[in-house]
Amino acid sequence: MIPTLHCIPEWVKTHPELSKGKGHFLPFAIELPVTRRLVEAYYKTFLTHLGGLKNLVTLCLLNEPEYEAGSDEALAMYRAWLKKRYKTIEQLNRRWKTDYPSFAAIPITKNVASTGALYDWLVFNRTLVTDFVADVCKLAKKYDPLQRPVHVKCMAGLWRNANESYGGIDREAIGGLTDIVGFDGGLTALHLDFIGSLNPGKPVFHSEGGYTIPAMWETMIHGLDGLTLWLWDPPWGGWGRMPNYPLQQPEQLHAKGRTTLDLQRLAPQIQAIAHVPHEVAMVYSFASQALDYKNHFETIRQAHETLQWCGMPVGFVSENQLRKGEVSGLKTIIVPDARFVLDTTVTALKAFVKAGGRVILIGDESLAKTPYSDANDIKVFRKSPKVIVLKKDSANWTDAKRSLKWFAPQLTKSGIDRPIRACDAQGRLIPGVELQTARFKGKQIVYLCSSRENAEPIAVQLRAGEKTLSGKDLISNSTVKSPILLKPKQPMLIEVH
C-alpha cells in the first residue's frame, strides 16, 4: 500500500504557511512544525484502519520524493547550522573563500561561485529530508497496528542528470532508516549494485515496475529481491495512453508473467549469484555528484559496464563508508574521476593501500580537491606501486576492447578470483557480454547475457582456465555446449556440468 503524503488534499498545496517549500510529491514545507502536525494527523487517521488487512506486505511512505527548502524558517535553520559548524563568520569565510559580513547575510542560493557554499547548502538540505524521513518512519510504526516494514520509493533518475543533488535525497541515510530499500524507475544492474552497496543486507524492492524481461533478469541477478509490475490502464496516466504499451499486449503480458514464474522457480540459484561478495568497489562521492556530476557519473557508468564484462560482481563504497573503514573483503577500490572528495576519503584510501589493497584512479584529477576547493595531499599517494592511474584520454579508456583488456589483468593482479570466463574462440573476453557466477549445492551456476543491440548472436565459450565447459540452461531446460550462440538480451542461467 502507498499511503504517501502527496495524497493529502489539494488545499495543502496552496495554504500560505504550508506551501513555502518546493518538492516533487512533497508539496509543502517539510521543515515547519505545522507540517509535522499535519503529517501526524494524516497517519493517525489513515494507518489505524489497516489492522485487519494482514496481507499487506509493506507501506511505501514517500513516493518519488525530492525537496528544495525555500522558507524563511529554513534559511534561519541553515544559518544556525552553519554557525554551529564554523563558530565564527571568519572561519566560514576562510573555508568558503568568501567575504560575508555575518551569518545573517548568507542566502539560500544554488548560484554561488564558492564550491564550499554550494556543498554546505546541499548537505544541509539533505539533512532536512533525512530528518523528515526519520519522523515519517516513526509515525508509521506508531500508528500502523501491525507495524509493517516500510520503505521510501526514491527514483532511479540520478543516473540521468544532476537534479537529485539539489533534491535532498541521501540514499544511504534513507535506506538506513527504512526496513526495505525501495526505488522506482529504471531497472539497471548499475542502480542495483549501487543502492545494494549503500545498505548491505537489507532487502531491495522495486515497487513500481513495468519493464523489459532482460531487465527483470539482470536486476534480480544484481540483488533485487522483489518487483511489483504496474499495469497502467487508460485513461489513467500517460503510460496507459502510449501506443503498443507492452503490458496491454497479450503476448507481452504472457511473456512477463512467465518470466516472473521462472524467476521464482530459480530464485535459490539467482540469490546465490546475487549474494557473492564483491572484491572490487567503486567510490561514490556526493561531493563529486554535486560539483562535477558529468565527469563522475559518466565515468562510473563506463567503468561499471567494463567491469561487468570482466565476469565479476562490482560494488560501491561511499565516502561515509570509507570514513568508517567499511572496506572488509575489498581487494581493489576504483575512484571513477571523483575530482572533489572529503579529506577523510583520501586518508581512508591511504590506509587501504597500506593494509595491502590496490587503488585504481580513473582520470588525472581524481581526488584532487575537497568540496571547498582546497588541494588534497595526494602527490606521494599517487606514486605508490599499489596506486594505478588510468588516463581518460588514453585508448585503454576510450576503446571498449582495449579497456576490457586493460582492466582484466589489473583485477588478476589484485588476486580477484574469476573461476569461469566468457570468451571468444581466441580466449579473449567479449565486450557486451556479462557473466556472473556462484556455487550452488556443489555446482557452478553461470548467468550469461548479451547487452549488444546487434541482432546477430555471439559465439561464446565458457572457460575455466583452458578447459571449455558445457551445461544446462535452467531457464529453457535445454543442454548447452560451447560455443554458445548467445542471442541479444536473451538471458541464460547455466548449470555447469
C-alpha positions as CSV (number, residue, x, y, z in Angstrom):
1,M,0.0,0.0,0.0
2,I,1.2,3.5,-0.8
3,P,-0.2,5.9,1.8
4,T,2.1,8.7,0.5
5,L,1.8,12.3,1.5
6,H,1.1,13.7,-1.9
7,C,-2.4,12.2,-1.5
8,I,-3.1,14.9,1.1
9,P,-5.9,17.2,-0.2
10,E,-5.2,19.9,-2.8
11,W,-5.7,22.8,-0.3
12,V,-2.4,21.9,1.4
13,K,-0.6,22.9,-1.8
14,T,-2.0,26.5,-1.8
15,H,-2.1,27.1,2.0
16,P,0.2,30.1,2.6
17,E,2.0,28.7,5.5
18,L,2.4,25.1,4.2
19,S,3.3,25.9,0.6
20,K,6.7,27.6,1.3
21,G,8.7,24.5,0.1
22,K,9.3,23.2,-3.3
23,G,9.4,19.5,-3.9
24,H,8.4,16.6,-6.2
25,F,5.5,14.8,-4.4
26,L,6.3,16.8,-1.3
27,P,4.0,19.8,-1.8
28,F,4.7,21.6,1.4
29,A,7.5,22.9,3.6
30,I,8.7,19.8,5.5
31,E,10.8,21.9,8.0
32,L,7.8,23.6,9.6
33,P,6.3,22.3,12.8
34,V,2.8,22.8,11.4
35,T,3.7,20.4,8.6
36,R,4.8,17.8,11.0
37,R,1.5,18.1,12.9
38,L,-0.5,17.8,9.7
39,V,1.5,14.7,8.7
40,E,1.0,13.1,12.1
41,A,-2.8,13.7,11.8
42,Y,-2.8,12.1,8.4
43,Y,-1.1,9.0,9.5
44,K,-3.1,8.7,12.7
45,T,-6.3,8.9,10.7
46,F,-5.3,6.6,7.9
47,L,-3.0,3.9,9.3
48,T,-5.0,3.0,12.3
49,H,-7.6,1.4,9.9
50,L,-5.1,-1.1,8.5
51,G,-5.1,-3.6,11.3
52,G,-7.4,-6.1,9.6
53,L,-5.5,-6.0,6.3
54,K,-3.0,-8.6,7.2
55,N,-2.0,-9.4,3.6
56,L,-0.4,-6.0,3.1
57,V,3.4,-6.7,2.9
58,T,4.9,-3.2,3.2
59,L,4.0,0.5,3.3
60,C,5.5,2.9,0.9
61,L,5.7,6.1,2.9
62,L,7.0,8.6,0.3
63,N,6.6,8.4,-3.4
64,E,9.5,9.7,-5.7
65,P,10.4,12.4,-3.1
66,E,12.7,15.4,-3.8
67,Y,12.7,18.6,-2.0
68,E,14.4,22.1,-2.0
69,A,13.8,24.2,1.1
70,G,12.9,27.8,0.5
71,S,11.1,29.1,3.5
72,D,12.4,31.9,5.8
73,E,12.3,29.3,8.6
74,A,14.6,27.0,6.6
75,L,17.0,29.9,6.0
76,A,17.1,30.7,9.7
77,M,17.8,27.0,10.4
78,Y,20.6,26.9,7.8
79,R,22.3,29.9,9.3
80,A,22.1,28.3,12.7
81,W,23.5,25.1,11.3
82,L,26.4,27.0,9.7
83,K,27.1,28.9,13.0
84,K,27.3,25.6,14.9
85,R,29.6,24.2,12.2
86,Y,32.0,27.1,11.9
87,K,31.6,29.0,15.2
88,T,32.6,32.4,13.6
89,I,32.0,34.1,10.3
90,E,35.7,34.4,9.8
91,Q,36.2,30.7,9.9
92,L,33.3,30.2,7.4
93,N,34.8,32.8,5.0
94,R,38.2,31.1,5.1
95,R,36.6,27.8,4.4
96,W,34.3,29.1,1.7
97,K,36.7,31.7,0.3
98,T,34.0,34.3,0.6
99,D,33.6,37.7,2.5
100,Y,30.2,37.6,4.1
101,P,30.0,40.2,6.9
102,S,27.8,37.9,9.2
103,F,25.9,34.7,9.2
104,A,22.7,36.8,8.8
105,A,24.0,37.8,5.3
106,I,24.2,34.3,3.9
107,P,21.5,33.5,1.4
108,I,19.9,30.3,0.1
109,T,21.1,30.0,-3.5
110,K,22.5,27.5,-5.9
111,N,24.1,30.2,-7.9
112,V,27.3,30.8,-5.9
113,A,30.9,30.9,-7.1
114,S,32.1,29.1,-3.9
115,T,32.0,25.4,-4.2
116,G,32.1,25.2,-0.4
117,A,29.0,27.3,0.0
118,L,27.1,25.2,-2.6
119,Y,28.2,22.0,-1.0
120,D,27.2,23.0,2.5
121,W,23.8,24.1,1.4
122,L,23.2,20.8,-0.4
123,V,24.3,18.9,2.7
124,F,22.0,20.9,4.9
125,N,19.1,20.4,2.5
126,R,19.8,16.6,2.6
127,T,19.6,16.7,6.4
128,L,16.2,18.3,6.3
129,V,14.9,15.5,4.0
130,T,16.6,12.8,6.0
131,D,15.1,14.1,9.3
132,F,11.7,14.2,7.7
133,V,12.0,10.6,6.6
134,A,13.0,9.6,10.1
135,D,9.9,11.3,11.5
136,V,7.6,9.7,8.9
137,C,9.1,6.2,9.6
138,K,8.5,6.7,13.4
139,L,4.9,7.8,12.7
140,A,4.2,4.7,10.6
141,K,5.4,2.4,13.3
142,K,3.4,4.3,15.9
143,Y,0.1,4.2,14.1
144,D,0.2,1.1,12.0
145,P,-1.3,-1.6,14.3
146,L,0.8,-4.3,12.7
147,Q,4.0,-2.2,12.4
148,R,4.7,-3.4,8.9
149,P,8.1,-2.9,7.3
150,V,8.3,0.5,5.5
151,H,10.2,1.9,2.5
152,V,10.6,5.1,0.6
153,K,10.3,4.9,-3.2
154,C,13.2,7.1,-4.5
155,M,13.5,7.5,-8.2
156,A,16.4,6.0,-10.1
157,G,16.9,9.2,-12.1
158,L,20.3,10.1,-10.5
159,W,22.0,8.3,-13.5
160,R,20.3,10.7,-16.0
161,N,21.1,14.1,-14.6
162,A,22.3,16.1,-11.6
163,N,18.8,17.1,-10.3
164,E,18.9,14.8,-7.3
165,S,21.9,16.6,-6.0
166,Y,19.5,19.5,-5.2
167,G,16.6,17.3,-4.2
168,G,17.9,16.4,-0.8
169,I,18.0,12.6,-1.4
170,D,20.6,10.8,0.7
171,R,20.1,7.2,-0.4
172,E,22.5,5.8,2.2
173,A,20.8,7.6,5.1
174,I,17.2,6.9,3.9
175,G,18.0,3.2,3.4
176,G,19.4,3.1,6.9
177,L,16.1,4.4,8.3
178,T,13.7,2.2,6.4
179,D,13.2,-1.6,6.7
180,I,13.4,-2.1,2.9
181,V,15.5,-0.2,0.3
182,G,12.8,0.9,-2.1
183,F,13.0,2.6,-5.5
184,D,11.1,3.4,-8.7
185,G,12.3,4.0,-12.2
186,G,14.8,2.2,-14.5
187,L,15.8,-1.4,-13.8
188,T,19.5,-1.5,-14.3
189,A,22.4,-3.5,-12.9
190,L,24.2,-0.3,-12.2
191,H,21.5,1.1,-10.0
192,L,21.0,-2.2,-8.1
193,D,24.7,-2.6,-7.4
194,F,24.8,1.0,-6.2
195,I,21.8,1.0,-3.8
196,G,22.6,-2.5,-2.6
197,S,26.1,-1.5,-1.5
198,L,24.9,1.6,0.5
199,N,22.8,-0.6,2.8
200,P,24.1,-4.1,2.5
201,G,21.9,-6.9,3.9
202,K,18.6,-5.0,3.6
203,P,16.0,-6.3,1.1
204,V,15.7,-4.3,-2.1
205,F,12.2,-3.7,-3.6
206,H,11.2,-2.1,-6.9
207,S,7.6,-1.2,-6.2
208,E,6.6,0.4,-9.5
209,G,7.9,-1.6,-12.4
210,G,6.8,-2.3,-15.9
211,Y,10.0,-3.0,-17.8
212,T,11.6,-5.4,-20.1
213,I,12.2,-9.1,-19.5
214,P,16.1,-8.8,-19.8
215,A,16.0,-6.0,-17.2
216,M,13.9,-8.2,-14.8
217,W,16.5,-10.9,-15.0
218,E,19.5,-8.6,-14.9
219,T,18.4,-6.8,-11.8
220,M,17.4,-9.9,-9.9
221,I,20.9,-11.2,-10.6
222,H,22.2,-8.0,-9.2
223,G,20.3,-8.1,-5.9
224,L,16.7,-7.1,-6.5
225,D,14.6,-9.1,-4.0
226,G,11.1,-8.1,-5.1
227,L,9.3,-6.4,-8.0
228,T,5.8,-5.1,-8.5
229,L,4.7,-4.8,-12.1
230,W,2.3,-2.0,-12.7
231,L,-0.4,-2.1,-15.4
232,W,-1.2,1.5,-16.3
233,D,-4.7,1.3,-17.9
234,P,-6.2,4.1,-20.0
235,P,-7.4,6.7,-19.4
236,W,-5.3,6.9,-16.2
237,G,-1.8,8.3,-16.8
238,G,0.4,8.9,-19.8
239,W,1.8,5.4,-19.7
240,G,-1.5,3.8,-20.4
241,R,-2.0,6.1,-23.5
242,M,1.3,5.0,-25.1
243,P,0.8,3.2,-28.4
244,N,1.7,-0.5,-28.1
245,Y,2.2,-0.2,-24.3
246,P,3.7,-3.6,-23.5
247,L,1.5,-4.6,-20.6
248,Q,-1.6,-4.0,-22.8
249,Q,-0.3,-6.5,-25.4
250,P,-1.5,-10.1,-24.5
251,E,1.8,-11.6,-25.9
252,Q,3.9,-9.3,-23.8
253,L,1.8,-9.7,-20.7
254,H,2.0,-13.5,-21.0
255,A,5.8,-13.4,-21.5
256,K,6.3,-11.2,-18.4
257,G,4.0,-13.5,-16.4
258,R,6.1,-16.5,-17.5
259,T,9.3,-14.6,-16.6
260,T,8.1,-13.9,-13.1
261,L,7.3,-17.7,-12.6
262,D,10.8,-18.5,-13.9
263,L,12.4,-16.0,-11.5
264,Q,10.5,-17.5,-8.6
265,R,11.3,-21.1,-9.7
266,L,15.0,-20.3,-10.0
267,A,15.2,-17.9,-7.0
268,P,17.7,-20.0,-5.0
269,Q,20.2,-20.1,-7.8
270,I,19.6,-16.4,-8.6
271,Q,20.1,-15.5,-4.9
272,A,23.3,-17.4,-4.8
273,I,24.7,-15.3,-7.6
274,A,23.3,-12.0,-6.3
275,H,25.0,-12.5,-2.9
276,V,28.5,-13.4,-4.0
277,P,30.7,-10.9,-2.0
278,H,32.3,-8.3,-4.2
279,E,36.1,-7.8,-4.0
280,V,36.2,-4.7,-6.1
281,A,34.2,-1.5,-5.4
282,M,33.9,2.0,-6.9
283,V,33.9,5.1,-4.8
284,Y,30.7,7.1,-4.8
285,S,31.3,10.7,-3.9
286,F,28.3,13.0,-3.1
287,A,30.7,16.0,-3.4
288,S,31.6,15.0,-6.9
289,Q,28.0,14.3,-7.7
290,A,27.1,17.8,-6.6
291,L,30.0,19.7,-8.0
292,D,31.2,17.7,-11.0
293,Y,28.3,15.4,-11.9
294,K,29.1,14.7,-15.6
295,N,32.7,13.6,-15.1
296,H,32.0,11.5,-12.0
297,F,28.8,9.7,-13.2
298,E,29.8,9.2,-16.8
299,T,33.0,7.6,-15.6
300,I,31.0,5.4,-13.1
301,R,28.7,4.2,-16.0
302,Q,31.5,3.3,-18.3
303,A,33.7,1.6,-15.7
304,H,30.8,-0.4,-14.3
305,E,29.9,-1.7,-17.8
306,T,33.5,-2.7,-18.5
307,L,33.8,-4.5,-15.1
308,Q,30.6,-6.4,-15.8
309,W,32.2,-7.8,-19.0
310,C,35.2,-9.0,-16.8
311,G,32.8,-11.5,-15.2
312,M,32.7,-10.5,-11.5
313,P,30.4,-8.7,-9.1
314,V,31.0,-5.0,-8.6
315,G,30.0,-2.9,-5.6
316,F,30.2,0.7,-4.4
317,V,31.7,2.3,-1.3
318,S,30.5,5.7,-0.2
319,E,32.7,8.4,1.3
320,N,30.9,7.8,4.6
321,Q,31.6,4.0,4.5
322,L,35.3,4.8,3.7
323,R,35.5,7.1,6.7
324,K,34.1,4.4,8.9
325,G,36.6,1.8,7.5
326,E,33.9,-0.4,5.9
327,V,36.1,-2.0,3.3
328,S,36.3,-5.6,4.6
329,G,36.7,-8.1,1.8
330,L,37.7,-5.5,-0.8
331,K,40.9,-6.0,-2.8
332,T,40.6,-3.2,-5.2
333,I,38.9,0.2,-4.9
334,I,38.3,2.2,-8.1
335,V,38.0,6.0,-8.0
336,P,35.9,6.9,-11.0
337,D,37.0,10.5,-11.8
338,A,35.9,11.8,-8.4
339,R,37.5,15.2,-8.5
340,F,36.0,16.5,-5.3
341,V,36.3,14.3,-2.2
342,L,36.5,14.8,1.5
343,D,39.9,14.7,3.1
344,T,38.8,11.7,5.1
345,T,38.3,9.8,1.9
346,V,42.0,10.4,1.0
347,T,43.0,9.3,4.5
348,A,40.9,6.1,4.2
349,L,42.3,5.2,0.8
350,K,45.9,5.7,2.1
351,A,45.1,3.3,4.9
352,F,43.5,0.8,2.5
353,V,46.7,0.8,0.4
354,K,48.9,0.5,3.4
355,A,46.9,-2.6,4.5
356,G,47.6,-4.3,1.2
357,G,44.8,-3.1,-1.1
358,R,45.1,-1.6,-4.6
359,V,43.6,1.6,-5.9
360,I,42.8,2.5,-9.5
361,L,42.3,6.2,-10.2
362,I,40.5,6.9,-13.4
363,G,41.3,10.4,-14.6
364,D,44.2,12.7,-13.8
365,E,42.2,14.8,-11.4
366,S,40.7,12.1,-9.2
367,L,40.9,13.0,-5.5
368,A,42.4,16.4,-6.5
369,K,40.3,18.7,-4.3
370,T,38.0,18.9,-1.3
371,P,34.4,20.2,-1.8
372,Y,35.8,23.5,-0.6
373,S,38.3,23.6,-3.5
374,D,41.4,23.0,-1.2
375,A,44.0,20.7,-2.7
376,N,44.1,17.2,-1.2
377,D,47.5,15.8,-0.2
378,I,47.9,13.0,-2.8
379,K,51.2,13.5,-4.5
380,V,53.1,10.8,-2.6
381,F,50.0,8.6,-2.6
382,R,49.7,8.6,-6.4
383,K,53.3,7.4,-6.7
384,S,52.7,4.2,-4.7
385,P,53.1,1.0,-6.7
386,K,49.7,-0.1,-5.5
387,V,48.0,3.0,-7.0
388,I,47.4,2.8,-10.7
389,V,46.3,5.8,-12.7
390,L,44.2,5.4,-15.9
391,K,44.1,8.4,-18.1
392,K,40.7,9.1,-19.6
393,D,42.2,10.3,-22.9
394,S,44.1,7.0,-23.4
395,A,43.0,4.2,-25.8
396,N,42.8,1.9,-22.7
397,W,39.8,4.0,-21.7
398,T,38.2,5.3,-24.9
399,D,38.3,1.9,-26.8
400,A,36.0,-0.8,-25.4
401,K,38.1,-3.7,-26.4
402,R,41.3,-2.2,-25.1
403,S,39.6,-1.0,-21.9
404,L,38.5,-4.6,-21.2
405,K,41.9,-5.9,-22.0
406,W,43.4,-3.3,-19.6
407,F,41.1,-3.9,-16.6
408,A,41.1,-7.7,-16.6
409,P,44.8,-8.1,-15.7
410,Q,44.5,-5.4,-13.1
411,L,41.9,-7.5,-11.3
412,T,44.1,-10.6,-11.6
413,K,47.0,-8.7,-10.0
414,S,44.7,-7.9,-7.1
415,G,44.1,-11.6,-6.5
416,I,40.4,-11.4,-7.5
417,D,39.1,-14.9,-8.3
418,R,37.1,-15.3,-11.5
419,P,36.7,-19.1,-11.9
420,I,34.7,-19.0,-15.2
421,R,35.1,-16.6,-18.1
422,A,33.0,-15.9,-21.2
423,C,35.5,-15.8,-24.1
424,D,35.7,-15.8,-27.9
425,A,37.4,-18.6,-29.8
426,Q,40.8,-17.0,-29.0
427,G,40.2,-16.9,-25.3
428,R,39.6,-13.1,-25.2
429,L,36.9,-11.5,-23.0
430,I,34.0,-10.1,-25.1
431,P,32.7,-6.6,-24.9
432,G,28.9,-6.5,-24.3
433,V,28.7,-10.0,-22.7
434,E,28.1,-10.2,-19.0
435,L,28.9,-13.3,-16.9
436,Q,28.1,-13.7,-13.2
437,T,28.7,-17.0,-11.4
438,A,28.3,-18.7,-8.0
439,R,28.5,-22.1,-6.3
440,F,25.1,-23.6,-5.6
441,K,24.7,-27.0,-4.0
442,G,28.2,-28.1,-5.1
443,K,27.7,-26.9,-8.7
444,Q,28.7,-23.9,-10.6
445,I,25.9,-21.6,-11.8
446,V,26.5,-19.1,-14.6
447,Y,24.4,-16.1,-15.6
448,L,25.1,-15.1,-19.2
449,C,23.6,-12.3,-21.2
450,S,24.5,-10.1,-24.1
451,S,23.7,-6.4,-24.0
452,R,24.5,-5.8,-27.6
453,E,22.0,-4.2,-29.9
454,N,23.2,-6.1,-32.9
455,A,20.6,-8.8,-33.8
456,E,23.3,-11.4,-34.7
457,P,24.0,-14.0,-31.9
458,I,27.5,-14.0,-30.4
459,A,29.6,-17.2,-30.2
460,V,30.7,-17.5,-26.6
461,Q,32.9,-20.1,-24.9
462,L,32.6,-20.8,-21.2
463,R,36.1,-21.5,-19.9
464,A,37.7,-22.5,-16.6
465,G,41.3,-21.9,-17.3
466,E,41.9,-23.6,-20.6
467,K,39.0,-26.0,-20.2
468,T,35.9,-25.5,-22.2
469,L,32.6,-26.0,-20.3
470,S,29.1,-27.2,-21.1
471,G,25.9,-27.5,-19.1
472,K,22.2,-27.0,-19.0
473,D,20.2,-23.8,-19.3
474,L,17.9,-23.8,-16.4
475,I,15.5,-21.3,-17.9
476,S,14.7,-23.3,-21.1
477,N,15.8,-26.7,-19.6
478,S,18.0,-27.3,-22.6
479,T,21.6,-28.6,-23.0
480,V,24.2,-26.0,-24.0
481,K,27.7,-26.7,-25.3
482,S,30.5,-24.3,-26.1
483,P,30.5,-22.3,-28.3
484,I,27.1,-21.0,-27.1
485,L,25.2,-18.9,-29.7
486,L,24.1,-16.1,-27.3
487,K,21.2,-14.1,-28.6
488,P,21.0,-10.4,-27.8
489,K,19.2,-9.7,-24.5
490,Q,18.1,-13.3,-24.0
491,P,19.4,-14.3,-20.6
492,M,20.7,-17.8,-19.8
493,L,21.2,-19.4,-16.4
494,I,23.5,-22.3,-16.9
495,E,24.3,-25.2,-14.5
496,V,27.8,-26.2,-15.5
497,H,28.4,-30.0,-15.9
